[in-house]
Amino acid sequence: MNDARQAPTDAVARQVERRIEDPGTRLLNGIVAQLGGEASAAAVYGDPIERGGVTVIPVARIGFGFGGGGGKEDGAGNRRDGSGGGGGASAVPVGYIEIRDGEAVFKPIRTPAKEIVIPLALITGMTVVRIVATAMKRRKKR
């Protein structure tokens, strides 16, 4: 490779090395590695439980999120340092797989609060809209 091409490649390599060494980048890499280690089939499907010829495999919905920041200079070109980051994960049980007599069936876990609250909120909202619409019609007639 000639020297004209080598110089930009070396500059890019130095920039990459500086970013890898940056505390914010190290923090984010650590968060991603930690969350990635938790993202597996075992985190979604728990250990099977077998009793009386029936096998039950718990199923969960897993969610991950992370973010971070960093900085090197302020607006005046003064050198400043900074970094930050965070992450989290959640697991919500959604059901289980039941294996009985060689047949597997997914059985969802019902959440009674959701099954009651959502329809009740819809009915309440529709009632409020109807009351407001009726009041507006009466007001226009005056």
SVG drawing of the C-alpha trace seen along z (x, -y; Angstrom):
<svg xmlns="http://www.w3.org/2000/svg" viewBox="-83 -31 87 70">
<polyline fill="none" stroke="black" stroke-width="0.4" points="0.0,0.0 1.4,-3.5 2.0,-6.2 -0.9,-8.4 -3.4,-5.7 -1.7,-4.6 -1.9,-8.0 -5.7,-8.3 -6.0,-4.6 -3.7,-5.3 -5.7,-8.4 -9.0,-6.4 -7.4,-3.7 -6.3,-6.3 -9.8,-7.8 -11.3,-4.3 -8.8,-3.5 -9.7,-6.8 -13.4,-6.0 -12.9,-2.5 -10.9,-4.0 -13.5,-6.7 -15.2,-6.1 -18.7,-6.6 -18.1,-4.0 -16.7,-1.5 -19.8,-2.1 -22.2,-1.5 -20.3,1.5 -20.6,2.9 -24.3,2.3 -24.9,3.9 -22.8,6.9 -24.7,7.3 -28.1,7.0 -27.1,9.2 -26.0,11.9 -29.5,11.9 -31.2,12.0 -31.6,15.7 -34.3,18.3 -34.0,19.2 -35.0,15.7 -38.2,16.0 -38.9,19.7 -38.3,20.7 -37.2,24.1 -39.8,26.8 -41.7,28.3 -43.0,31.8 -45.7,33.3 -48.0,36.3 -47.2,36.6 -47.7,32.9 -44.9,30.6 -45.3,26.8 -42.9,24.3 -43.3,20.7 -43.3,18.0 -42.4,14.3 -42.1,11.1 -38.7,9.6 -37.9,5.9 -34.5,4.2 -33.5,0.5 -30.3,-1.4 -28.9,-4.8 -25.9,-6.9 -24.1,-10.1 -20.7,-11.6 -18.8,-14.8 -15.4,-16.2 -15.7,-20.0 -17.9,-22.9 -19.1,-25.4 -16.0,-27.6 -13.6,-24.8 -12.6,-24.2 -11.9,-20.6 -14.4,-19.0 -15.1,-15.4 -18.3,-13.6 -20.2,-10.4 -23.2,-8.6 -25.4,-5.7 -28.0,-3.4 -30.0,-0.4 -32.7,1.9 -34.7,5.0 -38.1,6.2 -39.8,9.6 -43.6,10.0 -45.1,13.4 -47.5,13.9 -48.5,17.6 -47.1,21.1 -46.8,24.0 -48.5,27.1 -47.3,30.4 -49.7,33.3 -49.9,36.6 -47.4,35.4 -49.5,32.2 -48.2,28.7 -50.7,25.9 -49.9,22.3 -52.1,21.0 -52.1,17.2 -52.1,15.8 -55.1,13.5 -54.9,10.2 -58.4,9.5 -57.6,5.8 -56.8,5.2 -59.9,7.2 -62.1,5.0 -60.4,1.6 -60.0,1.2 -63.6,1.9 -64.8,-0.2 -62.6,-3.1 -64.0,-2.8 -67.6,-2.8 -66.9,-5.8 -65.2,-7.7 -68.1,-7.0 -70.6,-8.2 -68.7,-11.4 -68.5,-12.1 -72.3,-11.5 -73.1,-13.8 -70.8,-16.6 -72.4,-16.2 -75.9,-16.4 -75.0,-19.5 -73.5,-21.2 -76.7,-20.5 -78.9,-21.9 -76.7,-25.0 -76.9,-25.6 -80.7,-25.5 -80.9,-28.4"/>
</svg>
